[in-house]
Amino acid sequence: MGEKEEIRVAVGNLPPEITEEDLQEDLEHLGYDLSIHLERSGNTDQVTAVIMFEGMTRTTAEKLADQLDGMPYRDRTLRAYVPLFLA
């Protein structure tokens, strides 16, 4: 428990014009190596990002998801969680 690993946080309800580079810039202050994959399938008006963090604990990821969930971002309200099946 508390072991650092490669962990993912899903962030949904992103605006359609968002890019991986935009998110990278907005999240670089967190101090983790991260990579971002955007999902644009189905409804093209909403985009979901799967953000993979290197060296983050699950507890820290869950706290980050809690902070992001409900946060206003570019005229949207974010939805964020740590998916069990991707962690």
VMD Tcl script that builds the backbone (N, CA, C; Angstrom):
set m [mol new atoms 261]
animate dup $m
set s [atomselect $m all]
$s set {name element resname resid chain x y z} {
  {N N MET 1 A 0.832 -1.178 0.000}
  {CA C MET 1 A 0.000 0.000 0.000}
  {C C MET 1 A 0.881 1.247 0.000}
  {N N GLY 2 A 0.474 2.293 -0.727}
  {CA C GLY 2 A 1.269 3.500 -0.806}
  {C C GLY 2 A 2.451 3.368 -1.747}
  {N N GLU 3 A 2.542 2.244 -2.434}
  {CA C GLU 3 A 3.636 1.993 -3.355}
  {C C GLU 3 A 3.465 2.825 -4.620}
  {N N LYS 4 A 4.590 3.433 -5.052}
  {CA C LYS 4 A 4.527 4.234 -6.279}
  {C C LYS 4 A 4.508 3.312 -7.482}
  {N N GLU 5 A 3.696 3.669 -8.452}
  {CA C GLU 5 A 3.514 2.846 -9.637}
  {C C GLU 5 A 3.106 3.721 -10.807}
  {N N GLU 6 A 2.790 3.084 -11.894}
  {CA C GLU 6 A 2.217 3.780 -13.043}
  {C C GLU 6 A 0.706 3.752 -12.835}
  {N N ILE 7 A 0.113 4.914 -12.717}
  {CA C ILE 7 A -1.322 4.981 -12.404}
  {C C ILE 7 A -2.017 5.909 -13.378}
  {N N ARG 8 A -3.275 5.640 -13.622}
  {CA C ARG 8 A -4.040 6.448 -14.578}
  {C C ARG 8 A -5.188 7.171 -13.883}
  {N N VAL 9 A -5.448 8.373 -14.390}
  {CA C VAL 9 A -6.595 9.163 -13.949}
  {C C VAL 9 A -7.384 9.495 -15.209}
  {N N ALA 10 A -8.678 9.215 -15.186}
  {CA C ALA 10 A -9.543 9.556 -16.309}
  {C C ALA 10 A -10.202 10.907 -16.023}
  {N N VAL 11 A -10.148 11.781 -17.000}
  {CA C VAL 11 A -10.748 13.115 -16.871}
  {C C VAL 11 A -11.693 13.306 -18.053}
  {N N GLY 12 A -12.971 13.483 -17.740}
  {CA C GLY 12 A -13.976 13.613 -18.772}
  {C C GLY 12 A -14.615 14.978 -18.829}
  {N N ASN 13 A -15.443 15.146 -19.837}
  {CA C ASN 13 A -16.167 16.382 -20.136}
  {C C ASN 13 A -15.221 17.507 -20.560}
  {N N LEU 14 A -14.148 17.122 -21.248}
  {CA C LEU 14 A -13.223 18.114 -21.785}
  {C C LEU 14 A -13.811 18.713 -23.056}
  {N N PRO 15 A -13.455 19.951 -23.380}
  {CA C PRO 15 A -13.992 20.578 -24.596}
  {C C PRO 15 A -13.426 19.919 -25.849}
  {N N PRO 16 A -14.175 19.949 -26.948}
  {CA C PRO 16 A -13.760 19.258 -28.171}
  {C C PRO 16 A -12.466 19.786 -28.782}
  {N N GLU 17 A -12.121 21.031 -28.516}
  {CA C GLU 17 A -10.913 21.600 -29.124}
  {C C GLU 17 A -9.640 21.300 -28.336}
  {N N ILE 18 A -9.758 20.624 -27.206}
  {CA C ILE 18 A -8.601 20.356 -26.356}
  {C C ILE 18 A -7.594 19.456 -27.074}
  {N N THR 19 A -6.327 19.685 -26.810}
  {CA C THR 19 A -5.270 18.834 -27.366}
  {C C THR 19 A -4.475 18.215 -26.226}
  {N N GLU 20 A -3.731 17.171 -26.544}
  {CA C GLU 20 A -2.863 16.546 -25.553}
  {C C GLU 20 A -1.837 17.554 -25.050}
  {N N GLU 21 A -1.355 18.406 -25.944}
  {CA C GLU 21 A -0.371 19.419 -25.571}
  {C C GLU 21 A -0.959 20.427 -24.584}
  {N N ASP 22 A -2.228 20.821 -24.791}
  {CA C ASP 22 A -2.890 21.738 -23.855}
  {C C ASP 22 A -2.892 21.146 -22.445}
  {N N LEU 23 A -3.324 19.903 -22.354}
  {CA C LEU 23 A -3.397 19.257 -21.040}
  {C C LEU 23 A -2.018 19.072 -20.430}
  {N N GLN 24 A -1.052 18.712 -21.261}
  {CA C GLN 24 A 0.320 18.545 -20.776}
  {C C GLN 24 A 0.792 19.835 -20.111}
  {N N GLU 25 A 0.577 20.965 -20.781}
  {CA C GLU 25 A 0.979 22.264 -20.234}
  {C C GLU 25 A 0.224 22.588 -18.947}
  {N N ASP 26 A -1.074 22.274 -18.906}
  {CA C ASP 26 A -1.897 22.596 -17.747}
  {C C ASP 26 A -1.566 21.725 -16.538}
  {N N LEU 27 A -0.987 20.546 -16.757}
  {CA C LEU 27 A -0.717 19.618 -15.658}
  {C C LEU 27 A 0.759 19.479 -15.301}
  {N N GLU 28 A 1.639 20.126 -16.035}
  {CA C GLU 28 A 3.068 19.944 -15.785}
  {C C GLU 28 A 3.499 20.439 -14.403}
  {N N HIS 29 A 2.741 21.359 -13.816}
  {CA C HIS 29 A 3.076 21.869 -12.487}
  {C C HIS 29 A 2.963 20.802 -11.393}
  {N N LEU 30 A 2.342 19.666 -11.700}
  {CA C LEU 30 A 2.183 18.607 -10.705}
  {C C LEU 30 A 3.497 17.907 -10.388}
  {N N GLY 31 A 4.463 17.994 -11.297}
  {CA C GLY 31 A 5.776 17.445 -11.027}
  {C C GLY 31 A 5.932 15.956 -11.280}
  {N N TYR 32 A 5.038 15.363 -12.047}
  {CA C TYR 32 A 5.134 13.944 -12.386}
  {C C TYR 32 A 5.366 13.787 -13.878}
  {N N ASP 33 A 6.076 12.717 -14.232}
  {CA C ASP 33 A 6.142 12.351 -15.641}
  {C C ASP 33 A 4.767 11.832 -16.009}
  {N N LEU 34 A 4.211 12.346 -17.068}
  {CA C LEU 34 A 2.872 11.903 -17.454}
  {C C LEU 34 A 2.742 11.821 -18.955}
  {N N SER 35 A 1.826 10.981 -19.368}
  {CA C SER 35 A 1.462 10.917 -20.779}
  {C C SER 35 A -0.053 10.938 -20.861}
  {N N ILE 36 A -0.558 11.464 -21.959}
  {CA C ILE 36 A -1.991 11.705 -22.098}
  {C C ILE 36 A -2.485 11.060 -23.392}
  {N N HIS 37 A -3.627 10.405 -23.273}
  {CA C HIS 37 A -4.305 9.846 -24.441}
  {C C HIS 37 A -5.740 10.387 -24.440}
  {N N LEU 38 A -6.141 11.032 -25.520}
  {CA C LEU 38 A -7.492 11.574 -25.630}
  {C C LEU 38 A -8.404 10.593 -26.351}
  {N N GLU 39 A -9.606 10.421 -25.814}
  {CA C GLU 39 A -10.636 9.576 -26.419}
  {C C GLU 39 A -11.717 10.489 -26.990}
  {N N ARG 40 A -11.953 10.390 -28.277}
  {CA C ARG 40 A -12.956 11.225 -28.936}
  {C C ARG 40 A -14.046 10.385 -29.597}
  {N N SER 41 A -14.229 9.182 -29.164}
  {CA C SER 41 A -15.221 8.314 -29.799}
  {C C SER 41 A -16.636 8.697 -29.377}
  {N N GLY 42 A -17.582 8.396 -30.246}
  {CA C GLY 42 A -18.985 8.700 -29.943}
  {C C GLY 42 A -19.278 10.170 -30.087}
  {N N ASN 43 A -19.728 10.786 -29.003}
  {CA C ASN 43 A -20.107 12.191 -28.992}
  {C C ASN 43 A -18.858 13.062 -29.139}
  {N N THR 44 A -18.713 13.720 -30.268}
  {CA C THR 44 A -17.519 14.527 -30.517}
  {C C THR 44 A -17.497 15.826 -29.726}
  {N N ASP 45 A -18.584 16.155 -29.037}
  {CA C ASP 45 A -18.631 17.364 -28.228}
  {C C ASP 45 A -17.951 17.167 -26.873}
  {N N GLN 46 A -17.737 15.938 -26.486}
  {CA C GLN 46 A -17.094 15.664 -25.204}
  {C C GLN 46 A -15.880 14.770 -25.410}
  {N N VAL 47 A -14.815 15.111 -24.736}
  {CA C VAL 47 A -13.560 14.387 -24.865}
  {C C VAL 47 A -13.151 13.899 -23.479}
  {N N THR 48 A -12.623 12.684 -23.434}
  {CA C THR 48 A -12.107 12.130 -22.192}
  {C C THR 48 A -10.611 11.909 -22.349}
  {N N ALA 49 A -9.864 12.270 -21.324}
  {CA C ALA 49 A -8.419 12.042 -21.318}
  {C C ALA 49 A -8.098 10.940 -20.323}
  {N N VAL 50 A -7.233 10.037 -20.738}
  {CA C VAL 50 A -6.655 9.089 -19.800}
  {C C VAL 50 A -5.223 9.566 -19.598}
  {N N ILE 51 A -4.926 9.961 -18.357}
  {CA C ILE 51 A -3.626 10.537 -18.038}
  {C C ILE 51 A -2.849 9.514 -17.217}
  {N N MET 52 A -1.691 9.103 -17.713}
  {CA C MET 52 A -0.871 8.121 -17.039}
  {C C MET 52 A 0.263 8.848 -16.313}
  {N N PHE 53 A 0.319 8.648 -15.008}
  {CA C PHE 53 A 1.342 9.266 -14.173}
  {C C PHE 53 A 2.368 8.218 -13.764}
  {N N GLU 54 A 3.636 8.545 -13.906}
  {CA C GLU 54 A 4.723 7.677 -13.454}
  {C C GLU 54 A 5.100 8.075 -12.026}
  {N N GLY 55 A 5.210 7.097 -11.152}
  {CA C GLY 55 A 5.698 7.347 -9.805}
  {C C GLY 55 A 4.684 7.942 -8.844}
  {N N MET 56 A 3.416 7.866 -9.156}
  {CA C MET 56 A 2.367 8.391 -8.283}
  {C C MET 56 A 1.719 7.230 -7.535}
  {N N THR 57 A 1.399 7.449 -6.281}
  {CA C THR 57 A 0.686 6.417 -5.535}
  {C C THR 57 A -0.796 6.472 -5.878}
  {N N ARG 58 A -1.470 5.372 -5.648}
  {CA C ARG 58 A -2.923 5.326 -5.893}
  {C C ARG 58 A -3.637 6.350 -5.007}
  {N N THR 59 A -3.203 6.486 -3.774}
  {CA C THR 59 A -3.816 7.447 -2.849}
  {C C THR 59 A -3.684 8.876 -3.382}
  {N N THR 60 A -2.499 9.217 -3.879}
  {CA C THR 60 A -2.282 10.550 -4.441}
  {C C THR 60 A -3.139 10.748 -5.685}
  {N N ALA 61 A -3.236 9.709 -6.519}
  {CA C ALA 61 A -4.064 9.794 -7.727}
  {C C ALA 61 A -5.525 10.013 -7.373}
  {N N GLU 62 A -6.004 9.324 -6.352}
  {CA C GLU 62 A -7.401 9.494 -5.930}
  {C C GLU 62 A -7.644 10.899 -5.395}
  {N N LYS 63 A -6.677 11.457 -4.670}
  {CA C LYS 63 A -6.811 12.840 -4.179}
  {C C LYS 63 A -6.823 13.827 -5.346}
  {N N LEU 64 A -5.959 13.585 -6.332}
  {CA C LEU 64 A -5.932 14.447 -7.517}
  {C C LEU 64 A -7.259 14.374 -8.258}
  {N N ALA 65 A -7.787 13.170 -8.445}
  {CA C ALA 65 A -9.072 13.003 -9.129}
  {C C ALA 65 A -10.177 13.723 -8.363}
  {N N ASP 66 A -10.152 13.640 -7.037}
  {CA C ASP 66 A -11.151 14.344 -6.221}
  {C C ASP 66 A -11.061 15.856 -6.421}
  {N N GLN 67 A -9.829 16.374 -6.541}
  {CA C GLN 67 A -9.647 17.811 -6.752}
  {C C GLN 67 A -10.146 18.237 -8.136}
  {N N LEU 68 A -9.886 17.404 -9.136}
  {CA C LEU 68 A -10.286 17.743 -10.502}
  {C C LEU 68 A -11.781 17.571 -10.740}
  {N N ASP 69 A -12.393 16.618 -10.060}
  {CA C ASP 69 A -13.807 16.329 -10.268}
  {C C ASP 69 A -14.665 17.522 -9.844}
  {N N GLY 70 A -15.450 18.030 -10.774}
  {CA C GLY 70 A -16.303 19.180 -10.492}
  {C C GLY 70 A -15.626 20.525 -10.722}
  {N N MET 71 A -14.360 20.508 -11.090}
  {CA C MET 71 A -13.601 21.731 -11.310}
  {C C MET 71 A -13.986 22.370 -12.643}
  {N N PRO 72 A -14.178 23.689 -12.676}
  {CA C PRO 72 A -14.439 24.357 -13.951}
  {C C PRO 72 A -13.159 24.400 -14.788}
  {N N TYR 73 A -13.306 24.127 -16.081}
  {CA C TYR 73 A -12.161 24.128 -16.999}
  {C C TYR 73 A -12.658 24.481 -18.389}
  {N N ARG 74 A -12.248 25.627 -18.882}
  {CA C ARG 74 A -12.617 26.082 -20.231}
  {C C ARG 74 A -14.125 25.965 -20.496}
  {N N ASP 75 A -14.901 26.545 -19.621}
  {CA C ASP 75 A -16.368 26.574 -19.732}
  {C C ASP 75 A -17.013 25.195 -19.612}
  {N N ARG 76 A -16.331 24.248 -18.995}
  {CA C ARG 76 A -16.862 22.910 -18.739}
  {C C ARG 76 A -16.680 22.589 -17.257}
  {N N THR 77 A -17.381 21.562 -16.815}
  {CA C THR 77 A -17.179 21.042 -15.464}
  {C C THR 77 A -16.568 19.652 -15.617}
  {N N LEU 78 A -15.341 19.501 -15.123}
  {CA C LEU 78 A -14.622 18.245 -15.292}
  {C C LEU 78 A -15.222 17.121 -14.460}
  {N N ARG 79 A -15.058 15.924 -14.949}
  {CA C ARG 79 A -15.385 14.692 -14.228}
  {C C ARG 79 A -14.102 13.886 -14.194}
  {N N ALA 80 A -13.656 13.465 -13.016}
  {CA C ALA 80 A -12.389 12.748 -12.909}
  {C C ALA 80 A -12.499 11.606 -11.913}
  {N N TYR 81 A -11.789 10.532 -12.205}
  {CA C TYR 81 A -11.752 9.370 -11.314}
  {C C TYR 81 A -10.544 8.506 -11.667}
  {N N VAL 82 A -10.198 7.625 -10.745}
  {CA C VAL 82 A -9.132 6.649 -10.975}
  {C C VAL 82 A -9.833 5.334 -11.325}
  {N N PRO 83 A -9.775 4.932 -12.576}
  {CA C PRO 83 A -10.466 3.701 -12.974}
  {C C PRO 83 A -9.763 2.468 -12.406}
  {N N LEU 84 A -10.526 1.566 -11.852}
  {CA C LEU 84 A -9.968 0.342 -11.286}
  {C C LEU 84 A -9.359 -0.539 -12.359}
  {N N PHE 85 A -10.007 -0.614 -13.508}
  {CA C PHE 85 A -9.564 -1.537 -14.546}
  {C C PHE 85 A -8.342 -1.050 -15.309}
  {N N LEU 86 A -7.948 0.211 -15.174}
  {CA C LEU 86 A -6.776 0.740 -15.866}
  {C C LEU 86 A -5.588 0.937 -14.947}
  {N N ALA 87 A -5.802 0.853 -13.652}
  {CA C ALA 87 A -4.721 1.173 -12.712}
  {C C ALA 87 A -3.731 0.050 -12.579}
}
mol reanalyze $m
mol bondsrecalc $m
mol representation Tube
mol addrep $m
